[in-house]
Amino acid sequence: MATIKDVAAHILRRRGPMTAMKLQKLAYFAYGYHLIWEERRLFPERFEAWANGPVSPVLYGCHRGRFHLQPGEIPGDPDALDAGERESVDLVIEGLGELTAHQLSTMTHESGPWVSARQRDDAHDLERSSEELRDDEIAEYFDALSAADGQA
């Protein structure tokens, strides 16, 4: 199983420079879609319901204080992904990679696991929350997205 650092390194290698926020959101979408397409987690690290959307604290620790990231700046191995993991991540990059960080962030705020986690924690707008997003809710949300896109 890959780690979130491996996935982030792969995303940066494939897409090139991007903001830290966009990298976080692409990693989240890759995780969610992989969960339903492959019926297994993409990586063991969790996402939390931070004020600006789902964030992996582990990945955040790799880019804290930096706005823009270059390939090679995340200490992961992009070659560590197995074929199924790579396919899921690549499909997400192809489908969502042209969107901006803010567009991706808006998508995470509409409904689903981030909203549910913030409600569980009673976190209001811009309040901090470390509530974890649940895999069952992530799978349900991405299953519905996939069905709506005709990808299920």
Secondary structure by P-SEA (a helix, b strand, c coil): cccaaaaaaaaaaacccccaaaaaaaaaaaaaaaaaacccccccccccccccccccaaaaaaccccccccccccccccccccaaaaaaaaaaaaacccccaaaaaaaaacccaaaaaaaaacccccccccbbbbaaaaaaaaaaaaaaaccc
